[in-house]
Amino acid sequence: MNKKIKTAMLLAITVLAGCRQDVFPAKENPEESNPLPSAIVKEQDYLAFASMQTFNRAMEQMQGDKESPELFEKRYPGYRSMRLLQDSIQGLEDQSGSIWSQANIPDPYFRTVLSAEGRIRIADTLYQFEPGKEQGIAYAVPMASAKELLSGKTPPQKIKGVAIYQTTMNMLPFPKWADDPIKIDDPSTWELCRFPDSFMIPWWGQKGGAVYHDDSGAELPRDNGRRIRIDYHRWRVGYVFYSSIGIRVKIWKDTRFGGWMSNIRMDKVFMEACTEGRIITPGIFPVPFHENAILSADNTNVLEKTLKWSAAPMHTEVMPEHFNFHFKALFRGRPVERYINE
């Protein structure tokens, strides 16, 4: 083949390639960028995610600190999340008598995407979560039957095509498992990611405790004569298509009329955690993970962090095999510190 023919062929290929680019433009994949407004919309009183991939992308944005829960919520005017509802309850501002007033959802990001009515739509399924005195329930309702659910005239369990799941979301009281904190006389010997030889016993719920006294044994300073306590928890929770583990330190005040409310602040709080385990999803080999985090804040009522999460169309679990946790809080100059090595 002579040089002129080769040149002509290359020119033809270049022209065709340019024409192909014009005639068949590449389609934008919304899942490869930030969730688009068209992929997440407000319907009625809840958010609708076009697909599980859209839901995953939104959670990645928030949990990767690229978008705060507050900013995410503001993108959808009129939307009221479970996070906002529970914050108002803690601040004694909610008078609605919501069934969620005594519920406890430790994951701050799931509180953001779940509506104040306990609803969220993913693809063609509308989920209705409900707390219960003995166990939480999630109803998965096909969109063809969504009007029946939203009308409130038909009990969710009687709606055509509904699937019913037991969930750890809001057992009342929320399951709490006592920790046995270890005493560290020399903090320099503490290694955050040094785990014991034995694995953890699987558990759901919150694992931690309530502290009413500082490290010297004296009762924490009262506020206007009312008792104060500081809670610390590691959580492992599951919401059918979403599961997560994380850590939290929160301060409470025994108010006169509202019971224990988180409407008071710690001077400072520091916490760190290290965990490893496996993510278990049906049909997929277990995926190992290792996560650690260190964070702190001043003048706050709560410090919390989701360490690992998983989302899938069907049931998924984040199963920690080790979970170390250390925190130190100051309230009016009084220190409270705990170490967990498990």
ABEGO torsion letter per residue (X at the ends): XBAAAAAAAAAAAAAAAAAAAAABBBBBBAAABBBBAAABBBBEABBBBABAAAAAAAAAAAAAGABBAAAAAAABBGBBBAAAAAAAAAAGABAAGBAAAABBBABAAAAAABBAAGBBBBEABBBBBBBBAABBBBBBBBAAAAAAAAAGABBAAABBGBBBBBBAABBOBBBBBBBBBBBBABAAABBAABBBABBBBBBBEBBEBBBABBAAGBBBBBBGGBBBBBBBBBBBBBBGABBBBBBBBBBBBBBAAAEBBBABBBABBBBBBBBBEBBBBBGBBBBBBBBBBBBBBBGBABBBBBABBBBBABBBBBBBABBBBBBBBBBGGBBBBBBBBX
